[in-house]
Amino acid sequence: MDIEGGGGHKLPYTGYIEVEVAIPNVTDAVNCLILITPDTQYGQYVPVIIGTNVLDILMDAIKQKHSEHYQEKVRMPDALYFAFRCMKIQKRPLDRVDGEIGIIKCGITQKVMIPSN
């Protein structure tokens, strides 16, 4: 498979595994494919890559279990909440203003990194 990351760059991986993924106390387990990262210094800390294909499946599972308004009802890790929020905004037909898809305001004091895609 050829996998592209942000900006169209090829995403290196050494293989993939099928696993059951769940968000504790939020979703039931769902089967997903997860990429295994190459043996690099970064790969020591991030041994697998969970792509938007997996996040889409998890978001659908949350919607089925908690309704379309799950973000108002379900407490989940901040990084996951913001990743889902970005994905929802990306799917909406928004008018582009200065190349921005949208703005997400965050009230927490710690930094949250939302990777590409």
N, CA, C and O atoms as a MOPAC input file, in Angstrom:
PM7 MOZYME 1SCF
protein

 N      0.84400 1    -1.18300 1     0.00000 1
 C      0.00000 1     0.00000 1     0.00000 1
 C      0.88400 1     1.23900 1     0.00000 1
 O      1.92800 1     1.26400 1     0.65100 1
 N      0.47100 1     2.24600 1    -0.71700 1
 C      1.12300 1     3.55300 1    -0.65000 1
 C      0.26200 1     4.43600 1     0.24000 1
 O     -0.90800 1     4.67900 1    -0.05600 1
 N      0.84400 1     4.90800 1     1.32200 1
 C      0.10800 1     5.73400 1     2.27700 1
 C      0.72700 1     7.12000 1     2.27800 1
 O      1.94700 1     7.27000 1     2.34500 1
 N     -0.12900 1     8.13100 1     2.20300 1
 C      0.34300 1     9.51500 1     2.22900 1
 C     -0.02500 1    10.16400 1     3.54100 1
 O     -1.12200 1     9.97400 1     4.06700 1
 N      0.91600 1    10.93900 1     4.06300 1
 C      0.65800 1    11.73300 1     5.25900 1
 C      0.32900 1    13.15500 1     4.84100 1
 O      0.00800 1    13.41800 1     3.68200 1
 N      0.41500 1    14.07300 1     5.80400 1
 C      0.14300 1    15.47700 1     5.52800 1
 C      1.05400 1    16.01600 1     4.44300 1
 O      2.24400 1    15.69900 1     4.41400 1
 N      0.50900 1    16.82200 1     3.55800 1
 C      1.29300 1    17.42700 1     2.49600 1
 C      1.62100 1    16.46800 1     1.36300 1
 O      2.42100 1    16.80300 1     0.49000 1
 N      1.01400 1    15.27100 1     1.35700 1
 C      1.25100 1    14.32000 1     0.28500 1
 C      2.53500 1    13.53100 1     0.39700 1
 O      2.91500 1    12.84400 1    -0.55200 1
 N      3.22700 1    13.60900 1     1.54600 1
 C      4.46700 1    12.86400 1     1.73400 1
 C      4.16900 1    11.38600 1     1.97800 1
 O      3.19600 1    11.04300 1     2.64900 1
 N      5.00800 1    10.52400 1     1.43200 1
 C      4.85600 1     9.08200 1     1.65200 1
 C      5.09300 1     8.78200 1     3.13000 1
 O      6.03100 1     9.30000 1     3.73600 1
 N      4.24600 1     7.95400 1     3.69000 1
 C      4.33400 1     7.58900 1     5.09900 1
 C      5.00800 1     6.22700 1     5.20500 1
 O      4.46800 1     5.22700 1     4.73100 1
 N      6.19600 1     6.18100 1     5.82900 1
 C      6.89100 1     4.89400 1     5.92400 1
 C      6.25900 1     4.00200 1     6.99200 1
 O      5.86300 1     4.47000 1     8.05900 1
 N      6.17400 1     2.71600 1     6.68300 1
 C      5.70300 1     1.73800 1     7.65700 1
 C      6.31400 1     0.39300 1     7.29500 1
 O      6.71000 1     0.17400 1     6.15000 1
 N      6.39000 1    -0.50500 1     8.26700 1
 C      7.01500 1    -1.81000 1     8.01600 1
 C      5.98800 1    -2.91700 1     7.84800 1
 O      6.32800 1    -4.01200 1     7.40100 1
 N      4.75800 1    -2.65200 1     8.19500 1
 C      3.70600 1    -3.64500 1     8.07600 1
 C      2.45300 1    -3.12300 1     8.74100 1
 O      2.36000 1    -1.94800 1     9.09400 1
 N      1.49200 1    -4.01200 1     8.90700 1
 C      0.27400 1    -3.61500 1     9.59100 1
 C     -0.28000 1    -4.80800 1    10.35200 1
 O      0.02800 1    -5.96000 1    10.04800 1
 N     -1.10300 1    -4.50500 1    11.34800 1
 C     -1.73500 1    -5.54200 1    12.14500 1
 C     -3.21900 1    -5.22600 1    12.26000 1
 O     -3.62900 1    -4.06700 1    12.20800 1
 N     -4.00500 1    -6.26400 1    12.41600 1
 C     -5.42800 1    -6.07100 1    12.66900 1
 C     -5.63100 1    -6.23600 1    14.16900 1
 O     -5.27200 1    -7.26200 1    14.74600 1
 N     -6.20500 1    -5.22300 1    14.78600 1
 C     -6.41700 1    -5.24400 1    16.23100 1
 C     -7.81300 1    -4.74100 1    16.56700 1
 O     -8.47300 1    -4.10000 1    15.75000 1
 N     -8.24200 1    -5.04100 1    17.76600 1
 C     -9.48200 1    -4.46900 1    18.27200 1
 C     -9.11000 1    -3.20800 1    19.04800 1
 O     -8.25000 1    -3.24100 1    19.92800 1
 N     -9.75800 1    -2.10900 1    18.71700 1
 C     -9.47700 1    -0.82200 1    19.35200 1
 C    -10.76200 1    -0.33100 1    20.01700 1
 O    -11.85200 1    -0.44300 1    19.45600 1
 N    -10.61000 1     0.21400 1    21.22100 1
 C    -11.76000 1     0.78800 1    21.92900 1
 C    -11.28500 1     1.99400 1    22.71600 1
 O    -10.11600 1     2.09000 1    23.08900 1
 N    -12.19900 1     2.90200 1    22.96000 1
 C    -11.93600 1     4.02100 1    23.86600 1
 C    -12.62000 1     3.62200 1    25.17100 1
 O    -13.84700 1     3.54200 1    25.22500 1
 N    -11.84000 1     3.37200 1    26.22400 1
 C    -12.43400 1     2.88900 1    27.47700 1
 C    -13.59200 1     3.77000 1    27.95300 1
 O    -13.49400 1     4.99700 1    27.95800 1
 N    -14.66900 1     3.13000 1    28.34600 1
 C    -15.88600 1     3.78200 1    28.83800 1
 C    -16.58800 1     4.64900 1    27.79700 1
 O    -17.49000 1     5.41100 1    28.14300 1
 N    -16.19000 1     4.54800 1    26.52300 1
 C    -16.80200 1     5.36200 1    25.47000 1
 C    -17.33100 1     4.49300 1    24.33900 1
 O    -18.48900 1     4.63200 1    23.94500 1
 N    -16.49000 1     3.59000 1    23.80500 1
 C    -16.91800 1     2.73900 1    22.69100 1
 C    -16.65900 1     1.27400 1    22.99900 1
 O    -15.84800 1     0.93500 1    23.86100 1
 N    -17.35800 1     0.42200 1    22.28300 1
 C    -17.04600 1    -0.99400 1    22.29100 1
 C    -15.85500 1    -1.19400 1    21.35400 1
 O    -15.51100 1    -0.29900 1    20.58200 1
 N    -15.23300 1    -2.36100 1    21.42400 1
 C    -14.08000 1    -2.64600 1    20.56600 1
 C    -14.51800 1    -2.79100 1    19.11000 1
 O    -15.56400 1    -3.36600 1    18.81200 1
 N    -13.68800 1    -2.25300 1    18.21100 1
 C    -13.91900 1    -2.38600 1    16.76900 1
 C    -12.63100 1    -2.89000 1    16.12200 1
 O    -11.53600 1    -2.56200 1    16.58000 1
 N    -12.75700 1    -3.68000 1    15.06900 1
 C    -11.58700 1    -4.19500 1    14.35500 1
 C    -11.02600 1    -3.13100 1    13.43400 1
 O    -11.77200 1    -2.48200 1    12.70000 1
 N     -9.69900 1    -2.94600 1    13.46900 1
 C     -9.04800 1    -1.91100 1    12.67000 1
 C     -7.68200 1    -2.39000 1    12.20300 1
 O     -7.08200 1    -3.28100 1    12.80500 1
 N     -7.20100 1    -1.78800 1    11.12300 1
 C     -5.82300 1    -1.99300 1    10.68600 1
 C     -4.97600 1    -0.84500 1    11.20700 1
 O     -5.33700 1     0.32300 1    11.06600 1
 N     -3.85000 1    -1.18800 1    11.80900 1
 C     -2.93700 1    -0.18400 1    12.36000 1
 C     -1.56000 1    -0.42000 1    11.75100 1
 O     -1.09200 1    -1.55700 1    11.68600 1
 N     -0.91300 1     0.65300 1    11.30700 1
 C      0.40900 1     0.54900 1    10.68700 1
 C      1.50000 1     0.44300 1    11.74800 1
 O      1.42500 1     1.08100 1    12.79800 1
 N      2.51100 1    -0.36900 1    11.45900 1
 C      3.67200 1    -0.49900 1    12.34000 1
 C      4.76000 1     0.40400 1    11.78300 1
 O      5.08100 1     0.33700 1    10.59700 1
 N      5.32900 1     1.25100 1    12.64100 1
 C      6.33800 1     2.21600 1    12.19400 1
 C      7.69100 1     1.54500 1    12.01200 1
 O      7.96000 1     0.50100 1    12.60700 1
 N      8.54500 1     2.15100 1    11.18300 1
 C      9.90100 1     1.61300 1    11.00200 1
 C     10.71300 1     1.72300 1    12.29500 1
 O     10.34500 1     2.44300 1    13.22400 1
 N     11.81700 1     0.99600 1    12.32600 1
 C     12.70900 1     1.01800 1    13.48100 1
 C     13.52100 1     2.30800 1    13.47100 1
 O     14.61000 1     2.35200 1    12.89900 1
 N     13.00200 1     3.34400 1    14.09400 1
 C     13.69100 1     4.63000 1    14.17800 1
 C     13.64000 1     5.11100 1    15.61900 1
 O     12.98500 1     4.50300 1    16.46600 1
 N     14.33700 1     6.20800 1    15.88800 1
 C     14.29600 1     6.78400 1    17.23600 1
 C     12.86200 1     7.19600 1    17.58300 1
 O     12.41900 1     6.99700 1    18.71400 1
 N     12.13900 1     7.76600 1    16.62400 1
 C     10.74500 1     8.16100 1    16.83900 1
 C      9.86900 1     6.92800 1    17.06800 1
 O      8.94900 1     6.95200 1    17.88500 1
 N     10.16500 1     5.85400 1    16.33900 1
 C      9.39000 1     4.62300 1    16.46200 1
 C      9.49500 1     3.96800 1    17.83200 1
 O      8.64000 1     3.15900 1    18.19200 1
 N     10.52700 1     4.30200 1    18.60300 1
 C     10.63800 1     3.77600 1    19.96900 1
 C      9.50100 1     4.29800 1    20.83500 1
 O      9.04100 1     3.60600 1    21.74300 1
 N      9.05200 1     5.50000 1    20.56100 1
 C      7.99900 1     6.12500 1    21.36100 1
 C      6.62100 1     5.96800 1    20.71600 1
 O      5.60000 1     5.98300 1    21.40400 1
 N      6.60300 1     5.81500 1    19.39000 1
 C      5.35300 1     5.68400 1    18.64600 1
 C      5.47700 1     4.44000 1    17.77200 1
 O      5.82500 1     4.54400 1    16.59600 1
 N      5.19300 1     3.24900 1    18.34300 1
 C      5.42100 1     2.01600 1    17.58500 1
 C      4.37100 1     1.72300 1    16.51000 1
 O      4.61800 1     0.91800 1    15.61200 1
 N      3.20700 1     2.36600 1    16.59400 1
 C      2.16100 1     2.15700 1    15.59000 1
 C      1.56500 1     3.49500 1    15.19200 1
 O      1.67900 1     4.48500 1    15.91400 1
 N      0.92600 1     3.50600 1    14.02700 1
 C      0.26500 1     4.71300 1    13.54000 1
 C     -1.21900 1     4.42300 1    13.44000 1
 O     -1.63700 1     3.50100 1    12.74000 1
 N     -2.00800 1     5.21200 1    14.14200 1
 C     -3.46100 1     5.09300 1    14.04700 1
 C     -3.90700 1     6.17100 1    13.06800 1
 O     -3.81400 1     7.36500 1    13.35600 1
 N     -4.38400 1     5.74300 1    11.92300 1
 C     -4.75200 1     6.67500 1    10.87400 1
 C     -6.17600 1     7.16200 1    10.97100 1
 O     -6.94000 1     6.74000 1    11.83900 1
 N     -6.52400 1     8.06500 1    10.05800 1
 C     -7.88500 1     8.58400 1    10.04400 1
 C     -8.88800 1     7.49500 1     9.70700 1
 O    -10.06900 1     7.61800 1    10.03200 1
 N     -8.42600 1     6.41600 1     9.05300 1
 C     -9.34300 1     5.29600 1     8.79700 1
 C     -9.82900 1     4.70700 1    10.12500 1
 O    -11.00300 1     4.36000 1    10.25500 1
 N     -8.94000 1     4.59500 1    11.10000 1
 C     -9.30000 1     4.07100 1    12.42500 1
 C    -10.13500 1     5.10300 1    13.18500 1
 O    -11.13000 1     4.75700 1    13.82200 1
 N     -9.72900 1     6.36200 1    13.11500 1
 C    -10.48700 1     7.40800 1    13.81100 1
 C    -11.90400 1     7.51900 1    13.25900 1
 O    -12.84600 1     7.75500 1    14.01400 1
 N    -12.06300 1     7.35000 1    11.93500 1
 C    -13.41200 1     7.35500 1    11.33700 1
 C    -14.27100 1     6.23700 1    11.91200 1
 O    -15.44100 1     6.44800 1    12.23200 1
 N    -13.68900 1     5.05000 1    12.04100 1
 C    -14.42100 1     3.90500 1    12.58900 1
 C    -14.81200 1     4.17400 1    14.04100 1
 O    -15.94100 1     3.90300 1    14.44800 1
 N    -13.86200 1     4.71300 1    14.82100 1
 C    -14.15300 1     5.01700 1    16.22600 1
 C    -15.21600 1     6.10800 1    16.35400 1
 O    -16.09200 1     6.02500 1    17.21500 1
 N    -15.13900 1     7.12600 1    15.50100 1
 C    -16.12400 1     8.20000 1    15.54600 1
 C    -17.51400 1     7.66100 1    15.20600 1
 O    -18.50000 1     8.04600 1    15.83400 1
 N    -17.59500 1     6.77600 1    14.22000 1
 C    -18.88800 1     6.15900 1    13.88000 1
 C    -19.41500 1     5.31600 1    15.04000 1
 O    -20.61500 1     5.31600 1    15.31600 1
 N    -18.51100 1     4.59500 1    15.72100 1
 C    -18.92000 1     3.76800 1    16.86100 1
 C    -19.46100 1     4.63900 1    18.00200 1
 O    -20.42800 1     4.27200 1    18.66900 1
 N    -18.82700 1     5.79100 1    18.21400 1
 C    -19.30100 1     6.71400 1    19.25800 1
 C    -20.67600 1     7.26300 1    18.88500 1
 O    -21.56600 1     7.33800 1    19.73200 1
 N    -20.85000 1     7.64600 1    17.61800 1
 C    -22.14000 1     8.17300 1    17.16000 1
 C    -23.24500 1     7.13700 1    17.34900 1
 O    -24.34500 1     7.47200 1    17.79000 1
 N    -22.95100 1     5.87300 1    17.01300 1
 C    -23.95600 1     4.81900 1    17.16200 1
 C    -24.33900 1     4.61900 1    18.62700 1
 O    -25.50700 1     4.40200 1    18.94900 1
 N    -23.35500 1     4.69300 1    19.50000 1
 C    -23.60700 1     4.41100 1    20.91700 1
 C    -24.17400 1     5.61200 1    21.66600 1
 O    -24.98800 1     5.44500 1    22.57400 1
 N    -23.75000 1     6.83000 1    21.29100 1
 C    -24.09200 1     8.01500 1    22.07700 1
 C    -24.83500 1     9.09500 1    21.30100 1
 O    -25.12800 1    10.14200 1    21.87900 1
 N    -25.15000 1     8.90600 1    20.05000 1
 C    -25.85200 1     9.82800 1    19.16200 1
 C    -24.89000 1    10.78800 1    18.46600 1
 O    -23.69800 1    10.83400 1    18.77100 1
 N    -25.43200 1    11.54100 1    17.53800 1
 C    -24.65100 1    12.50000 1    16.74200 1
 C    -24.05100 1    13.61000 1    17.61400 1
 O    -23.06100 1    14.23000 1    17.22700 1
 N    -24.63500 1    13.85900 1    18.77100 1
 C    -24.16400 1    14.93100 1    19.67500 1
 C    -23.25600 1    14.38000 1    20.76500 1
 O    -23.27700 1    14.86200 1    21.89800 1
 N    -22.46100 1    13.37200 1    20.42700 1
 C    -21.60400 1    12.71200 1    21.41000 1
 C    -20.60500 1    13.66200 1    22.05800 1
 O    -20.24300 1    13.46600 1    23.21800 1
 N    -20.15300 1    14.68400 1    21.34100 1
 C    -19.13900 1    15.58100 1    21.89800 1
 C    -19.66800 1    16.37400 1    23.08900 1
 O    -18.88600 1    16.83400 1    23.92200 1
 N    -20.97000 1    16.53700 1    23.17500 1
 C    -21.56500 1    17.23000 1    24.31100 1
 C    -21.84300 1    16.27400 1    25.46700 1
 O    -22.00300 1    16.71000 1    26.60700 1
 N    -21.90200 1    14.96100 1    25.17800 1
 C    -22.33100 1    13.98200 1    26.17300 1
 C    -21.21200 1    13.11900 1    26.74100 1
 O    -21.29600 1    12.66800 1    27.88300 1
 N    -20.16600 1    12.88600 1    25.95600 1
 C    -19.16000 1    11.89900 1    26.31000 1
 C    -17.84800 1    12.57800 1    26.68600 1
 O    -17.37000 1    13.46400 1    25.97700 1
 N    -17.27500 1    12.15700 1    27.80100 1
 C    -15.95400 1    12.66800 1    28.21700 1
 C    -14.89300 1    11.74400 1    27.64700 1
 O    -14.90600 1    10.54200 1    27.91500 1
 N    -13.97900 1    12.29100 1    26.86900 1
 C    -12.90200 1    11.49900 1    26.27100 1
 C    -11.60900 1    12.30700 1    26.36200 1
 O    -11.65100 1    13.50000 1    26.66100 1
 N    -10.46500 1    11.67700 1    26.10900 1
 C     -9.19800 1    12.41400 1    26.16000 1
 C     -9.22900 1    13.63600 1    25.23900 1
 O     -9.78300 1    13.58000 1    24.14100 1
 N     -8.62900 1    14.73800 1    25.69600 1
 C     -8.65300 1    15.99300 1    24.93400 1
 C     -8.11300 1    15.82700 1    23.51600 1
 O     -8.71200 1    16.32900 1    22.56400 1
 N     -6.98900 1    15.12900 1    23.36800 1
 C     -6.39900 1    14.97700 1    22.03400 1
 C     -7.36600 1    14.27200 1    21.08800 1
 O     -7.46500 1    14.64100 1    19.91800 1
 N     -8.07100 1    13.27500 1    21.57600 1
 C     -9.04200 1    12.55800 1    20.75100 1
 C    -10.24500 1    13.44500 1    20.44300 1
 O    -10.74100 1    13.45400 1    19.31700 1
 N    -10.70400 1    14.17700 1    21.43000 1
 C    -11.82400 1    15.10400 1    21.23100 1
 C    -11.49600 1    16.09800 1    20.11200 1
 O    -12.30800 1    16.31900 1    19.21400 1
 N    -10.30400 1    16.69300 1    20.17200 1
 C     -9.93000 1    17.69600 1    19.17900 1
 C     -9.66200 1    17.07400 1    17.81200 1
 O     -9.93500 1    17.69900 1    16.78700 1
 N     -9.13200 1    15.85200 1    17.78300 1
 C     -8.94600 1    15.16500 1    16.50100 1
 C    -10.30200 1    14.92500 1    15.83900 1
 O    -10.46500 1    15.16900 1    14.64400 1
 N    -11.28800 1    14.43800 1    16.62800 1
 C    -12.63100 1    14.22300 1    16.07800 1
 C    -13.24100 1    15.54400 1    15.62500 1
 O    -13.89100 1    15.60600 1    14.58100 1
 N    -13.03500 1    16.58700 1    16.40100 1
 C    -13.58600 1    17.90800 1    16.05500 1
 C    -13.01200 1    18.38100 1    14.71600 1
 O    -13.74200 1    18.87700 1    13.85700 1
 N    -11.70600 1    18.22000 1    14.55200 1
 C    -11.06700 1    18.61500 1    13.28300 1
 C    -11.60800 1    17.79900 1    12.11500 1
 O    -11.84800 1    18.33300 1    11.03300 1
 N    -11.79700 1    16.51100 1    12.34000 1
 C    -12.31300 1    15.65900 1    11.27500 1
 C    -13.73300 1    16.06400 1    10.88300 1
 O    -14.07800 1    16.05900 1     9.70100 1
 N    -14.55600 1    16.41400 1    11.87300 1
 C    -15.92100 1    16.85800 1    11.56500 1
 C    -15.90200 1    18.14900 1    10.76400 1
 O    -16.65100 1    18.30200 1     9.80000 1
 N    -15.04500 1    19.07400 1    11.16600 1
 C    -14.95300 1    20.35800 1    10.46000 1
 C    -14.44000 1    20.13700 1     9.03600 1
 O    -14.92700 1    20.75600 1     8.09000 1
 N    -13.46400 1    19.26000 1     8.89500 1
 C    -12.88800 1    18.99700 1     7.57800 1
 C    -13.93700 1    18.42900 1     6.62400 1
 O    -13.88000 1    18.68600 1     5.42200 1
 N    -14.87400 1    17.67600 1     7.13500 1
 C    -15.88800 1    17.06700 1     6.28800 1
 C    -16.99100 1    18.03000 1     5.88400 1
 O    -17.71000 1    17.78100 1     4.91600 1
 N    -17.13200 1    19.12200 1     6.61100 1
 C    -18.17100 1    20.10100 1     6.26600 1
 C    -17.73600 1    20.91800 1     5.05900 1
 O    -16.55000 1    21.19800 1     4.88200 1
 N    -18.70100 1    21.29500 1     4.23400 1
 C    -18.34400 1    22.19000 1     3.12500 1
 C    -18.21500 1    23.62700 1     3.64800 1
 O    -19.20500 1    24.35000 1     3.76500 1
 N    -16.98200 1    24.02300 1     3.95900 1
 C    -16.75500 1    25.36500 1     4.49600 1
 C    -16.15800 1    26.26300 1     3.42300 1
 O    -15.43600 1    25.80700 1     2.53700 1
 N    -16.47200 1    27.52900 1     3.52300 1
 C    -15.81100 1    28.50300 1     2.67000 1
 C    -14.39700 1    28.69800 1     3.20300 1
 O    -14.18900 1    28.91600 1     4.39700 1
 N    -13.43900 1    28.61500 1     2.29800 1
 C    -12.05200 1    28.80400 1     2.72200 1
 C    -11.74900 1    30.29500 1     2.80800 1
 O    -12.01700 1    31.05700 1     1.88000 1
 N    -11.18600 1    30.68900 1     3.94000 1
 C    -10.79300 1    32.07800 1     4.15400 1
 C     -9.29800 1    32.07900 1     4.45600 1
 O     -8.86200 1    31.54900 1     5.47800 1
 N     -8.53400 1    32.66600 1     3.57600 1
 C     -7.07600 1    32.70000 1     3.72000 1
 C     -6.48600 1    31.30800 1     3.91100 1
 O     -5.51600 1    31.14800 1     4.65100 1
 N     -7.05300 1    30.30600 1     3.25800 1
 C     -6.52000 1    28.95700 1     3.34100 1
 C     -6.86800 1    28.21000 1     4.61400 1
 O     -6.41100 1    27.08300 1     4.80500 1
 N     -7.66800 1    28.81100 1     5.49500 1
 C     -8.03900 1    28.14300 1     6.73900 1
 C     -9.33200 1    27.36800 1     6.53400 1
 O    -10.28200 1    27.87800 1     5.94000 1
 N     -9.36700 1    26.13100 1     7.03000 1
 C    -10.58500 1    25.33900 1     6.95900 1
 C    -11.52400 1    25.77700 1     8.06500 1
 O    -12.73600 1    25.84600 1     7.86000 1
 N    -10.98500 1    26.07200 1     9.22600 1
 C    -11.80500 1    26.47600 1    10.35700 1
 C    -10.94100 1    26.79600 1    11.55300 1
 O     -9.72800 1    26.58400 1    11.53300 1
 N    -11.55800 1    27.29700 1    12.57600 1
 C    -10.85000 1    27.64700 1    13.80700 1
 C    -11.43100 1    26.82300 1    14.94400 1
 O    -12.64800 1    26.71200 1    15.09600 1
 N    -10.54000 1    26.24800 1    15.73600 1
 C    -10.96800 1    25.50400 1    16.91800 1
 C    -10.41200 1    26.23400 1    18.12700 1
 O     -9.20500 1    26.45300 1    18.22600 1
 N    -11.28200 1    26.60400 1    19.03300 1
 C    -10.85100 1    27.27700 1    20.25200 1
 C    -10.72600 1    26.24400 1    21.35200 1
 O    -11.56500 1    25.35400 1    21.48900 1
 N     -9.67100 1    26.37400 1    22.12900 1
 C     -9.37200 1    25.39600 1    23.16900 1
 C     -9.18000 1    26.12100 1    24.49300 1
 O     -8.38800 1    27.05900 1    24.58200 1
 N     -9.90600 1    25.68700 1    25.52300 1
 C     -9.82600 1    26.34600 1    26.82100 1
 C     -8.81300 1    25.74300 1    27.77300 1
 O     -8.64800 1    26.24600 1    28.88500 1
 N     -8.12400 1    24.67200 1    27.37000 1
 C     -7.17600 1    24.06000 1    28.29300 1
 C     -5.83900 1    24.78400 1    28.21800 1
 O     -5.52700 1    25.42600 1    27.21500 1
 N     -5.06300 1    24.68000 1    29.26800 1
 C     -3.80600 1    25.41900 1    29.34800 1
 C     -2.61900 1    24.65700 1    28.78000 1
 O     -1.59900 1    25.26200 1    28.45100 1
 N     -2.73300 1    23.34300 1    28.66100 1
 C     -1.61400 1    22.56800 1    28.12000 1
 C     -1.67900 1    22.54200 1    26.59800 1
 O     -2.74100 1    22.74600 1    26.01000 1
 N     -0.54000 1    22.29100 1    25.96600 1
 C     -0.50600 1    22.21600 1    24.50500 1
 C     -1.12700 1    20.90600 1    24.05200 1
 O     -0.94200 1    19.86800 1    24.68600 1
 N     -1.86700 1    20.96200 1    22.94700 1
 C     -2.45800 1    19.77500 1    22.32600 1
 C     -1.97200 1    19.75200 1    20.89700 1
 O     -2.20100 1    20.70300 1    20.14900 1
 N     -1.29200 1    18.66300 1    20.49500 1
 C     -0.82600 1    18.55500 1    19.13300 1
 C     -1.81200 1    17.70800 1    18.33600 1
 O     -2.13600 1    16.58900 1    18.73300 1
 N     -2.27700 1    18.23000 1    17.23500 1
 C     -3.16600 1    17.49500 1    16.34400 1
 C     -2.36000 1    17.23100 1    15.07800 1
 O     -2.14500 1    18.13800 1    14.27400 1
 N     -1.91900 1    16.00000 1    14.89900 1
 C     -1.10200 1    15.68700 1    13.72200 1
 C     -1.89200 1    15.84400 1    12.41900 1
 O     -3.11600 1    15.97300 1    12.42500 1
 N     -1.16200 1    15.83000 1    11.31400 1
 C     -1.81200 1    15.96000 1    10.01500 1
 C     -2.81900 1    14.84300 1     9.79600 1
 O     -2.68400 1    13.73600 1    10.31500 1
 N     -3.82100 1    15.17100 1     9.01700 1
 C     -4.91200 1    14.24200 1     8.69200 1
 C     -5.73800 1    13.92800 1     9.90100 1
 O     -6.69800 1    13.16300 1     9.81200 1

